[in-house]
Amino acid sequence: AEGSATVFFAKTLNMYAQYDYDEAFTNYDCICSSGKQLEDHLRTGGVRTGHILSCGSYDAHKLPGSPEDADRTARRIAGLKAAIGTRDTVVTVLSCGLAAKSYAIEEQLMALAKKMSAQPGIRVVVRFKTRQAMPAHDAFYDRFMGADSRILFTGAEYELTDFLPLSELFITSISNSGFDVAMRGGQVLFIDFLRVPDLF
């Protein structure tokens, strides 16, 4: 309508697979961003939107739903707690995904997870961003998921917020999920492997 303003609010973290930048991010008056990675992508892509607000995705702020939703959430968290199965300090590593631009970062992040898991009193959990059933992905992660691995690898069976009540620390590099966890009160350590490529 004439005189109105349009606001785009990212519902989830997985921006790239769900939105066409050329179409969706050109004419909005304001974009509520899910993280810096998206903001950088928008600006380098020539988006004309004048206001980009860093506020996290909708899912980072959503309130509890129906009693059925609360029950499903409680059962997932109980299942995750049982899978962790320890009173050690829990550190959750948020995967950046396995793509051409994130391959080296993901490799260093998994190496850090494996090194931490060898430390006494530390229980490391890895939350995959994406894990496709393909030989290249299997070959990559098999190096960190061997029989001697003390890392708990998780996938789509748990939602991001399920890890909040069980994790003392979250570690990631360029994953927007770290931003949403921080918005919900999680303690997040971002490691910029692009600036310190030889850290691990």
Helices and strands as residue ranges (DSSP letters): E 7-9, H 15-18, H 21-24, E 30-33, H 36-44, E 51-54, H 58-61, H 67-84, E 89-94, H 103-117, E 122-127, H 135-142, E 152-154, G 160-163, E 169-172, H 176-183, E 188-190
